[in-house]
Amino acid sequence: MALPFSGNESSDTRAATVLLLVLLVADIAFVLAHYLLTTGVLGDALFSLELDRGYAEFFQYAKVFSIAIMLLAITARSRVVGYGVWALLFLYLFLDDAFQIHEDFGGYLAATLEFAPAIGLRAQDFGELAVSVMAAGVFLSLLALFYISESGGFRKASRHLLLLLLALAFFGIFVDLLHVAVNMGWRITWLFGVIEDGGEMVAVSLMAAYVFLLNSRDGDIRSPSPVKR
């Protein structure tokens, strides 16, 4: 599987590729365990991809938190503040997953603004979507400001991270809403659940490998223009 990295293959690229393969194997193992749980071969509910604080979700926590830490390290080394915004975004994603921020605040928002169910979606779903859109608007606005003021490595890295973030949003938001709205029997519902959670896991694994490579390459993270304070 090709990574979105540029330049000639190096030890850094090989290490990032190995990391990606390890993460993807783990992702596949969690999907397989989820299937075996469904068929009754496994009896521990913590193997479910859809269970909050299950094994797969804790694995996701570890990946997202590691991405935030690596981006903080990149920020400190490069002194490009925009990487710090990316770190805060991933820290928010970690806290959101761990403490269900968009679920809880989305429910409050739906009740306060009296959202109504529609097109197969609950008022809660519209509230969660509104929270996610607001959070994305804040972080992407900040990143756009730094994208304009910086050049070189930060812009290139931001474009790659944004593409991977869009992939995560596709599975975590769009497929999730389809998962709720479409009712075609338990098999289709189960399949949508696997596509949603498995897709999120793969997207985060790609992000982790990419940020790992960025953290290994000083030349790719530094901007040729001075940092604007």
C-alpha positions in Angstrom: 0.0 0.0 0.0 1.5 3.3 -1.0 1.9 6.0 1.6 1.5 9.7 0.6 5.1 10.4 1.3 7.5 12.1 -1.1 11.2 11.7 -1.7 13.4 8.6 -2.2 12.9 5.6 0.0 14.9 5.9 3.2 15.2 4.3 6.6 12.5 6.7 7.9 10.1 5.7 5.1 10.8 2.1 5.7 10.1 2.5 9.4 6.9 4.3 8.7 5.8 1.6 6.3 6.5 -1.1 8.8 4.6 0.8 11.4 1.6 1.2 9.0 1.6 -2.5 8.2 1.7 -3.4 11.9 -1.2 -1.0 12.6 -3.2 -2.3 9.7 -2.7 -5.9 10.7 -4.0 -5.0 14.2 -7.0 -3.2 12.6 -7.8 -6.3 10.6 -7.4 -8.5 13.7 -10.0 -6.4 15.6 -12.4 -6.6 12.6 -11.9 -10.4 12.6 -12.5 -10.6 16.3 -15.7 -8.6 15.9 -16.9 -11.1 13.3 -16.0 -14.0 15.5 -17.9 -12.4 18.4 -20.9 -12.1 16.1 -20.7 -15.7 15.1 -20.4 -16.8 18.7 -16.8 -18.1 18.5 -15.7 -15.4 20.9 -17.7 -14.6 24.0 -16.1 -11.4 25.3 -18.2 -8.4 24.4 -15.2 -6.2 24.6 -14.1 -7.5 21.2 -17.0 -5.6 19.6 -16.0 -2.8 17.4 -19.1 -0.9 18.4 -18.7 -1.2 22.1 -17.6 2.0 23.9 -14.3 1.4 25.7 -13.9 -2.0 24.1 -10.5 -3.3 23.0 -10.6 -1.8 19.5 -11.7 1.6 20.9 -8.8 1.7 23.4 -6.5 0.9 20.5 -7.9 3.9 18.6 -7.4 6.0 21.8 -3.7 5.0 21.8 -3.2 5.9 18.1 -5.0 9.3 18.3 -3.2 10.3 21.5 0.2 9.2 20.0 -0.5 11.4 16.9 -1.2 14.4 19.2 2.0 13.8 21.1 4.1 13.5 17.9 2.6 16.7 16.5 3.5 18.5 19.8 7.1 17.2 19.4 7.1 18.5 15.8 5.8 21.9 17.0 8.5 22.2 19.6 11.3 21.2 17.2 10.1 23.2 14.1 8.7 26.2 16.0 5.8 26.2 13.5 2.8 27.0 15.6 0.4 25.5 13.0 1.5 22.0 13.9 0.4 22.8 17.5 -3.1 23.5 16.1 -3.1 20.1 14.4 -1.9 18.6 17.8 -4.9 20.3 19.6 -7.3 19.0 16.9 -6.1 15.4 17.5 -6.2 16.0 21.3 -9.8 17.0 20.8 -10.5 13.9 18.8 -9.0 11.8 21.6 -11.1 13.5 24.3 -14.2 13.4 22.1 -13.8 9.6 21.7 -12.9 9.0 25.3 -15.5 11.2 26.9 -18.2 11.2 24.2 -18.2 15.0 23.9 -20.2 15.2 20.7 -22.7 12.7 21.9 -23.4 14.4 25.2 -23.3 18.0 23.9 -25.1 16.9 20.8 -28.0 15.6 22.9 -28.1 18.8 24.9 -28.1 20.9 21.7 -30.8 18.8 20.2 -33.0 19.2 23.2 -32.3 22.9 23.7 -32.9 23.8 20.0 -35.7 21.3 19.7 -34.3 19.5 16.7 -36.8 17.1 15.0 -36.2 13.6 13.7 -36.0 13.5 9.8 -34.9 11.2 7.0 -34.5 8.3 9.4 -32.2 10.2 11.7 -32.9 11.1 15.3 -32.8 14.6 16.8 -29.7 13.3 18.7 -28.0 12.6 15.4 -28.6 16.1 14.1 -27.2 17.5 17.4 -24.1 15.4 17.2 -23.6 16.5 13.5 -23.9 20.1 14.6 -21.3 19.7 17.3 -18.9 18.0 14.9 -19.4 20.8 12.3 -18.8 23.5 14.9 -15.6 21.9 16.1 -14.4 21.3 12.6 -15.1 25.0 11.7 -13.0 26.3 14.7 -10.0 24.1 14.0 -10.1 24.4 10.2 -10.4 28.2 10.4 -7.3 28.3 12.7 -5.4 26.0 10.3 -6.4 28.1 7.3 -4.8 31.2 9.0 -1.5 29.4 9.6 -1.7 27.8 6.1 -1.8 31.3 4.7 1.0 32.7 6.9 3.4 29.7 6.5 4.9 28.0 3.5 6.8 24.9 2.5 6.7 21.9 4.8 3.7 22.9 6.9 1.5 23.5 3.9 2.4 20.2 2.3 1.9 18.3 5.6 -1.4 20.1 6.2 -2.7 19.1 2.8 -1.9 15.4 3.5 -3.4 15.5 7.0 -6.5 17.2 5.7 -7.1 14.5 3.1 -6.7 11.8 5.8 -9.0 13.8 8.1 -11.6 13.9 5.4 -11.3 10.1 5.1 -11.9 9.8 8.8 -14.9 12.2 8.6 -16.3 10.1 5.7 -16.4 7.0 7.9 -17.1 8.6 11.2 -19.8 11.0 10.1 -21.3 10.0 6.7 -21.2 6.2 7.0 -22.3 6.6 10.7 -25.4 8.5 9.6 -26.1 5.9 7.0 -25.7 3.3 9.6 -28.4 4.9 11.7 -30.7 5.9 8.8 -30.7 2.7 6.7 -32.8 -0.2 8.0 -32.4 -3.2 5.8 -32.0 -6.0 8.3 -29.4 -6.8 10.9 -26.9 -8.1 8.3 -26.8 -4.7 6.4 -26.7 -2.9 9.7 -23.8 -5.0 10.9 -22.0 -4.4 7.6 -22.4 -0.7 7.9 -21.1 -0.9 11.5 -18.0 -2.7 10.3 -17.4 -0.3 7.4 -17.8 2.7 9.8 -15.5 1.5 12.6 -13.1 -0.4 10.4 -12.7 2.6 8.1 -12.1 4.9 11.0 -9.4 2.6 12.3 -7.6 2.4 8.9 -7.8 6.2 8.5 -6.2 6.8 11.9 -3.5 4.2 11.2 -2.6 6.1 8.0 -2.5 9.3 10.0 -0.3 7.7 12.7 2.2 6.4 10.1 2.3 9.7 8.3 2.9 11.8 11.4 5.5 9.3 12.5 7.4 10.0 9.3 7.0 13.7 9.6 8.4 13.5 13.1 11.4 11.7 11.7 12.2 14.2 9.0 13.2 17.7 10.2 13.6 18.9 6.6 10.0 18.1 5.8 8.5 19.9 8.7 10.4 23.2 8.7 9.1 26.2 6.8 11.6 28.2 4.8 9.9 31.4 5.8 10.3 32.7 9.4 7.7 31.8 11.9 5.1 34.6 12.3 4.5 35.5 15.9 
